Amino acid sequence: MFTGIVEEVGKIKNLTRENSNLHIEVEAAMTPELKIDQSVSHNGVCLTVVSIKENSYTVTAIQETLNKTNLDRLSEGDLVNLERGMKLGDRLDGHIVQGHVDQTATCIAIKDIDGSWQFTFEYDPKLNNITIEKGSITVNGVSLTVVNSEKSSFSVAIIPYTFENTIFKKIEKGTIVNLEFDVIGKYVKRISELA
């Protein structure tokens, strides 16, 4: 489980295909603190550490993960948002994030708001995911509050700290991002469908 509070931005060092799997080597300052089998969120995708070198580690994404996320669009040198699993007893500064991406979205607008930014994302409503204004959403692993909520799009406000310390500074119109919708909202929606 994660909180959506990005610990650091890592750099893709190497990408290796093995059958339908993608091995992703990430250069990150947190590497010396990692262990084999540990979960790390990469742009909101929970992946397991399978090997560790001095200043980089490797995780593996299976085809199912590649089909539902933006990880298959990574290139060597790209930056990724990283967060280790939450420690029991820590503060929950973001919201409950599972690291299970529901779908991707496309950035359709970026508006400069005098020192902060409003990013608008559009997603396929056929997958029945929803947002609500002032609800939580995870975009590329970043816990955010929904500003405007529509049937197939939403906006989030990004403060300078988040812009500078995540890969939001690299997102532009047309960028595809990973979305994890609020887990509590997903359960409420599912229960109401069954009622």
MARGUGU-948675 format. One line per 4 residues: number of its first residue (from 1); their letters; for each residue x, y, z of N, C-alpha, C, O. Coordinates in steps of 0.05 Angstrom, whole numbers, plus 5000, padded with zeros to 4 digits. Layout:
% MARGUGU-948675
NUM) A) X:Y:Z:X:Y:Z:X:Y:Z:X:Y:Z | ...
END
This chain:
% MARGUGU-948675
1) MFTG) 5017:4976:5000:5000:5000:5000:5018:5025:5000:5039:5025:5012 | 5008:5046:4987:5023:5071:4984:5006:5094:4992:4982:5091:4999 | 5017:5118:4992:5003:5142:5000:5000:5162:4977:4984:5181:4979 | 5015:5158:4956:5014:5177:4934:5032:5201:4939:5030:5221:4924
5) IVEE) 5049:5200:4959:5069:5221:4964:5095:5211:4953:5108:5194:4964 | 5103:5223:4931:5127:5214:4916:5152:5219:4933:5156:5242:4943 | 5169:5199:4936:5194:5201:4952:5216:5214:4935:5231:5231:4945 | 5218:5205:4911:5239:5216:4893:5232:5210:4864:5215:5194:4859
9) VGKI) 5247:5223:4847:5244:5218:4818:5268:5201:4810:5291:5209:4813 | 5263:5178:4798:5284:5160:4789:5288:5163:4759:5271:5176:4745 | 5309:5152:4749:5316:5154:4720:5318:5126:4708:5331:5108:4720 | 5305:5121:4686:5306:5096:4672:5334:5092:4661:5343:5107:4643
13) KNLT) 5347:5071:4670:5375:5066:4662:5376:5046:4639:5392:5048:4621 | 5358:5026:4640:5358:5005:4619:5330:4992:4618:5317:4989:4638 | 5322:4984:4594:5297:4970:4589:5304:4945:4573:5317:4947:4552 | 5296:4922:4583:5302:4896:4570:5277:4880:4567:5263:4875:4587
17) RENS) 5271:4871:4542:5248:4854:4537:5257:4825:4540:5278:4817:4531 | 5240:4809:4554:5244:4780:4556:5217:4768:4552:5200:4768:4570 | 5212:4757:4528:5186:4747:4520:5166:4770:4522:5170:4791:4510 | 5145:4767:4538:5125:4789:4540:5131:4807:4564:5117:4827:4568
21) NLHI) 5152:4801:4579:5159:4817:4603:5178:4840:4596:5193:4838:4576 | 5176:4861:4611:5194:4884:4609:5209:4887:4635:5197:4893:4655 | 5236:4884:4634:5253:4889:4657:5261:4918:4657:5272:4928:4637 | 5256:4932:4678:5261:4961:4680:5282:4966:4701:5278:4961:4725
25) EVEA) 5305:4976:4692:5326:4984:4711:5324:5013:4717:5324:5030:4699 | 5323:5020:4743:5319:5047:4752:5342:5056:4769:5350:5043:4788 | 5353:5079:4762:5374:5092:4778:5360:5110:4799:5345:5128:4791 | 5365:5106:4825:5352:5121:4845:5369:5122:4871:5383:5103:4877
29) AMTP) 5367:5145:4885:5382:5148:4910:5373:5128:4931:5388:5121:4949 | 5348:5119:4930:5337:5101:4950:5348:5072:4947:5343:5056:4964 | 5362:5066:4925:5371:5039:4919:5385:5025:4943:5378:5002:4948 | 5404:5038:4957:5417:5023:4979:5399:5014:5001:5405:4997:5017
33) ELKI) 5375:5027:5003:5356:5020:5024:5336:4999:5016:5320:4989:5032 | 5337:4991:4990:5318:4971:4980:5326:4943:4985:5350:4937:4991 | 5307:4924:4984:5312:4896:4987:5298:4881:4964:5278:4891:4954 | 5309:4858:4957:5295:4841:4938:5267:4834:4949:5264:4830:4973
37) DQSV) 5247:4833:4932:5219:4827:4938:5204:4851:4949:5181:4849:4956 | 5217:4874:4952:5204:4898:4962:5187:4911:4940:5194:4910:4917 | 5164:4922:4948:5146:4936:4929:5154:4965:4927:5158:4979:4947 | 5155:4975:4902:5160:5003:4897:5140:5012:4876:5136:4998:4856
41) SHNG) 5129:5036:4880:5110:5047:4861:5126:5063:4840:5143:5080:4847 | 5121:5057:4814:5134:5070:4792:5112:5083:4775:5097:5070:4761 | 5111:5110:4776:5089:5124:4763:5062:5113:4771:5043:5112:4756 | 5060:5104:4797:5035:5094:4807:5031:5064:4804:5011:5053:4812
45) VCLT) 5050:5050:4792:5048:5021:4787:5065:5006:4808:5090:5011:4809 | 5053:4989:4823:5067:4973:4843:5082:4951:4829:5070:4934:4817 | 5109:4951:4832:5126:4931:4820:5145:4920:4841:5153:4935:4860 | 5154:4895:4838:5171:4882:4857:5200:4884:4848:5207:4879:4825
49) VVSI) 5218:4892:4867:5246:4893:4862:5257:4864:4859:5253:4847:4876 | 5270:4859:4836:5280:4832:4830:5310:4831:4831:5321:4809:4834 | 5324:4853:4828:5353:4853:4831:5362:4882:4838:5349:4901:4833 | 5386:4883:4851:5396:4908:4861:5426:4910:4853:5441:4891:4857
53) KENS) 5434:4933:4843:5462:4939:4838:5469:4962:4857:5454:4968:4875 | 5492:4974:4853:5502:4995:4871:5483:5019:4872:5476:5027:4894 | 5476:5030:4849:5459:5054:4849:5434:5051:4832:5420:5070:4825 | 5427:5025:4825:5403:5020:4810:5391:4993:4818:5404:4976:4829
57) YTVT) 5366:4990:4811:5352:4965:4817:5334:4958:4793:5329:4976:4776 | 5325:4934:4792:5308:4925:4769:5282:4914:4780:5281:4900:4800 | 5261:4920:4765:5234:4910:4769:5224:4898:4743:5235:4905:4722 | 5204:4882:4744:5193:4869:4720:5164:4875:4717:5148:4871:4736
61) AIQE) 5156:4884:4693:5127:4889:4687:5118:4867:4668:5131:4863:4647 | 5096:4854:4675:5085:4833:4657:5067:4847:4636:5061:4870:4638 | 5058:4831:4616:5043:4842:4595:5017:4855:4604:5009:4876:4594 | 5003:4843:4624:4979:4855:4635:4984:4883:4645:4968:4901:4641
65) TLNK) 5006:4887:4659:5013:4913:4669:5019:4932:4646:5011:4955:4647 | 5034:4923:4627:5041:4940:4604:5016:4948:4588:5014:4970:4577 | 4996:4930:4587:4971:4937:4572:4955:4958:4586:4941:4974:4572 | 4956:4960:4613:4939:4979:4627:4953:5004:4637:4940:5021:4649
69) TNLD) 4978:5007:4632:4993:5030:4642:5009:5044:4620:5007:5036:4597 | 5024:5064:4628:5041:5078:4608:5070:5067:4609:5088:5079:4596 | 5075:5046:4623:5103:5036:4626:5114:5026:4599:5139:5027:4596 | 5098:5017:4581:5108:5008:4555:5117:5031:4538:5128:5027:4516
73) RLSE) 5112:5056:4546:5121:5080:4532:5147:5091:4542:5157:5111:4532 | 5158:5078:4563:5183:5088:4575:5206:5084:4555:5207:5066:4539 | 5226:5103:4558:5251:5101:4543:5274:5105:4562:5270:5117:4584 | 5297:5096:4555:5320:5101:4572:5324:5131:4575:5322:5146:4556
77) GDLV) 5330:5139:4600:5333:5167:4606:5308:5181:4616:5309:5203:4628 | 5284:5168:4613:5259:5179:4623:5260:5180:4654:5274:5165:4667 | 5244:5198:4665:5241:5201:4694:5215:5188:4703:5195:5188:4688 | 5216:5176:4727:5192:5163:4738:5189:5171:4768:5208:5174:4782
81) NLER) 5164:5174:4776:5158:5180:4804:5161:5154:4820:5151:5133:4811 | 5175:5155:4843:5180:5131:4859:5169:5135:4887:5171:5157:4899 | 5158:5114:4898:5149:5113:4926:5151:5085:4936:5141:5066:4923 | 5164:5081:4959:5165:5055:4972:5139:5050:4987:5124:5069:4993
85) GMKL) 5133:5025:4993:5109:5018:5007:5108:5032:5034:5128:5038:5047 | 5083:5038:5043:5079:5052:5068:5086:5034:5092:5080:5010:5092 | 5099:5046:5112:5104:5032:5137:5080:5033:5155:5068:5054:5158 | 5073:5011:5167:5050:5011:5186:5056:5030:5209:5078:5028:5221
89) GDRL) 5038:5048:5215:5042:5067:5237:5051:5094:5227:5052:5113:5242 | 5058:5096:5201:5066:5123:5190:5041:5140:5185:5018:5129:5185 | 5045:5166:5182:5023:5184:5175:5015:5178:5146:5031:5171:5129 | 4989:5180:5141:4978:5177:5115:4974:5204:5103:4952:5216:5104
93) DGHI) 4996:5216:5092:4995:5243:5083:4979:5247:5057:4969:5269:5052 | 4977:5227:5040:4963:5229:5015:4935:5216:5019:4919:5226:5034 | 4931:5194:5005:4907:5178:5010:4914:5148:5005:4937:5143:4997 | 4896:5130:5009:4902:5102:5006:4905:5096:4976:4887:5099:4960
97) VQGH) 4930:5087:4969:4937:5081:4942:4947:5052:4941:4965:5045:4956 | 4936:5036:4923:4943:5008:4922:4966:5003:4902:4980:4982:4904 | 4971:5021:4884:4991:5016:4864:4980:4999:4841:4995:4987:4826 | 4953:4997:4839:4940:4982:4818:4927:5002:4799:4905:5012:4805
101) VDQT) 4940:5007:4777:4930:5027:4758:4904:5017:4745:4902:4994:4736 | 4884:5034:4745:4858:5027:4733:4857:5031:4703:4846:5015:4688 | 4870:5053:4694:4871:5059:4665:4889:5082:4661:4899:5094:4680 | 4894:5089:4636:4910:5112:4629:4892:5135:4621:4868:5132:4616
105) ATCI) 4903:5159:4620:4889:5183:4611:4909:5200:4595:4933:5196:4596 | 4898:5219:4580:4915:5237:4564:4912:5265:4575:4890:5275:4580 | 4934:5279:4578:4933:5307:4586:4922:5323:4562:4933:5323:4540 | 4900:5338:4567:4888:5353:4545:4891:5383:4549:4886:5399:4530
109) AIKD) 4900:5392:4572:4904:5421:4577:4921:5426:4601:4920:5411:4621 | 4937:5446:4599:4953:5456:4622:4949:5486:4624:4955:5500:4605 | 4940:5495:4647:4934:5524:4650:4952:5535:4673:4952:5524:4695 | 4967:5556:4667:4983:5569:4687:4965:5587:4703:4951:5604:4692
113) IDGS) 4965:5583:4730:4948:5598:4747:4965:5614:4767:4963:5610:4791 | 4980:5633:4757:4995:5652:4773:5010:5638:4796:5005:5644:4819 | 5029:5621:4789:5045:5608:4809:5039:5578:4813:5055:5564:4826 | 5017:5569:4803:5011:5540:4804:5000:5533:4776:4998:5550:4758
117) WQFT) 4992:5508:4773:4982:5498:4747:4957:5482:4751:4954:5468:4771 | 4940:5483:4731:4917:5465:4730:4920:5447:4706:4921:5456:4683 | 4922:5420:4711:4925:5400:4690:4897:5387:4686:4884:5379:4706 | 4889:5383:4661:4864:5370:4655:4871:5344:4640:4886:5344:4621
121) FEYD) 4858:5322:4649:4863:5296:4637:4836:5284:4627:4815:5288:4640 | 4837:5271:4604:4814:5258:4593:4819:5228:4593:4840:5218:4586 | 4798:5212:4600:4800:5183:4602:4776:5170:4589:4755:5183:4586 | 4778:5145:4583:4756:5130:4571:4735:5123:4592:4740:5108:4610
125) PKLN) 4710:5135:4589:4690:5130:4609:4677:5102:4607:4662:5094:4625 | 4683:5088:4586:4671:5061:4582:4681:5041:4604:4668:5021:4608 | 4703:5048:4617:4713:5030:4638:4699:5035:4665:4706:5022:4685 | 4680:5054:4665:4663:5060:4688:4677:5070:4713:4667:5066:4735
129) NITI) 4700:5083:4709:4714:5096:4732:4703:5124:4735:4695:5137:4715 | 4702:5133:4759:4691:5160:4764:4708:5177:4782:4724:5166:4798 | 4706:5203:4779:4718:5221:4798:4696:5238:4810:4674:5240:4799 | 4702:5250:4833:4683:5270:4844:4700:5294:4852:4723:5292:4860
133) EKGS) 4688:5318:4850:4702:5342:4859:4709:5340:4888:4693:5332:4905 | 4734:5348:4894:4746:5346:4921:4752:5318:4929:4760:5313:4952 | 4748:5299:4911:4756:5271:4917:4785:5266:4910:4798:5284:4900 | 4794:5243:4916:4823:5236:4911:4826:5221:4884:4809:5206:4875
137) ITVN) 4849:5226:4872:4857:5212:4847:4887:5210:4848:4901:5227:4860 | 4898:5188:4837:4927:5185:4834:4934:5187:4805:4924:5172:4789 | 4952:5206:4799:4962:5210:4772:4991:5205:4772:5007:5219:4785 | 5000:5184:4757:5028:5176:4756:5039:5172:4785:5062:5179:4790
141) GVSL) 5023:5162:4803:5032:5156:4830:5030:5180:4849:5038:5177:4872 | 5020:5203:4840:5018:5226:4857:4989:5229:4867:4970:5230:4852 | 4986:5230:4894:4960:5234:4906:4951:5263:4902:4965:5282:4910 | 4928:5266:4890:4918:5293:4884:4888:5296:4890:4874:5276:4893
145) TVVN) 4879:5321:4892:4851:5327:4896:4839:5336:4870:4850:5353:4857 | 4816:5324:4863:4802:5332:4838:4790:5360:4841:4776:5365:4861 | 4796:5377:4822:4785:5404:4822:4759:5405:4806:4738:5414:4817 | 4759:5396:4782:4735:5395:4765:4731:5366:4756:4750:5353:4748
149) SEKS) 4706:5357:4759:4700:5329:4752:4679:5328:4730:4657:5340:4734 | 4685:5315:4708:4666:5311:4686:4663:5281:4681:4677:5265:4694 | 4646:5273:4663:4642:5244:4658:4667:5230:4648:4672:5207:4655 | 4683:5244:4631:4706:5231:4620:4732:5247:4624:4752:5242:4611
153) SFSV) 4731:5267:4641:4755:5283:4646:4754:5295:4674:4733:5296:4687 | 4777:5305:4683:4779:5318:4709:4804:5336:4708:4821:5333:4691 | 4804:5355:4727:4827:5372:4730:4838:5370:4758:4824:5363:4777 | 4864:5375:4761:4878:5376:4787:4895:5401:4787:4905:5410:4767
157) AIIP) 4898:5412:4811:4916:5436:4815:4943:5426:4825:4944:5410:4844 | 4964:5436:4814:4991:5428:4821:5006:5452:4832:5010:5472:4819 | 5015:5449:4857:5030:5470:4870:5060:5468:4861:5068:5448:4851 | 5075:5490:4864:5103:5489:4855:5120:5466:4866:5136:5455:4852
161) YTFE) 5116:5460:4892:5132:5438:4903:5127:5412:4888:5146:5398:4881 | 5101:5405:4883:5095:5380:4869:5105:5382:4841:5116:5362:4830 | 5103:5404:4828:5113:5408:4800:5142:5402:4799:5152:5388:4780 | 5158:5413:4817:5187:5410:4817:5197:5383:4826:5219:5375:4818
165) NTIF) 5182:5369:4844:5192:5345:4856:5179:5319:4846:5182:5298:4858 | 5164:5321:4824:5153:5298:4811:5157:5302:4781:5169:5321:4772 | 5147:5283:4765:5150:5286:4736:5128:5303:4724:5125:5304:4699 | 5112:5317:4740:5093:5335:4729:5106:5357:4712:5095:5366:4693
169) KKIE) 5131:5363:4718:5146:5383:4702:5151:5373:4674:5157:5389:4656 | 5149:5347:4669:5153:5336:4643:5127:5330:4627:5128:5324:4604 | 5104:5333:4641:5079:5327:4628:5071:5351:4610:5073:5374:4619 | 5063:5344:4586:5054:5365:4568:5028:5355:4554:5020:5332:4558
173) KGTI) 5015:5372:4539:4991:5365:4525:4997:5340:4508:5016:5341:4492 | 4981:5319:4511:4985:5295:4496:4999:5273:4511:4999:5250:4503 | 5011:5280:4535:5024:5260:4551:5004:5240:4563:4983:5248:4572 | 5011:5214:4562:4993:5194:4573:5003:5187:4601:5027:5183:4606
177) VNLE) 4984:5187:4620:4990:5183:4648:4975:5159:4659:4955:5151:4647 | 4984:5148:4682:4970:5127:4696:4950:5138:4716:4956:5158:4729 | 4927:5126:4717:4907:5134:4737:4900:5111:4756:4895:5089:4747 | 4899:5117:4781:4886:5099:4801:4865:5115:4814:4870:5135:4828
181) FDVI) 4840:5107:4810:4817:5120:4822:4815:5113:4852:4826:5092:4860 | 4802:5129:4867:4800:5126:4896:4788:5099:4903:4766:5092:4894 | 4802:5082:4919:4793:5055:4925:4766:5055:4940:4750:5038:4936 | 4762:5074:4958:4737:5075:4973:4714:5082:4953:4693:5069:4955
185) GKYV) 4719:5101:4935:4699:5107:4915:4692:5083:4897:4669:5079:4889 | 4712:5067:4891:4708:5043:4874:4690:5023:4888:4673:5011:4875 | 4695:5019:4914:4678:5000:4929:4649:5011:4932:4630:4995:4929 | 4646:5036:4937:4619:5048:4939:4604:5045:4913:4581:5037:4912
189) KRIS) 4618:5051:4891:4606:5048:4865:4597:5019:4859:4575:5015:4849 | 4614:5000:4865:4608:4972:4861:4585:4963:4878:4568:4948:4868 | 4584:4971:4903:4562:4963:4921:4536:4974:4910:4515:4961:4911 | 4536:5000:4901:4512:5012:4891:4502:4998:4865:4478:4997:4860
193) ELA) 4520:4988:4849:4513:4973:4825:4500:4947:4832:4482:4938:4817 | 4508:4934:4854:4497:4908:4862:4471:4911:4877:4456:4891:4879 | 4465:4935:4887:4441:4938:4903:4416:4939:4887:4394:4942:4897
END
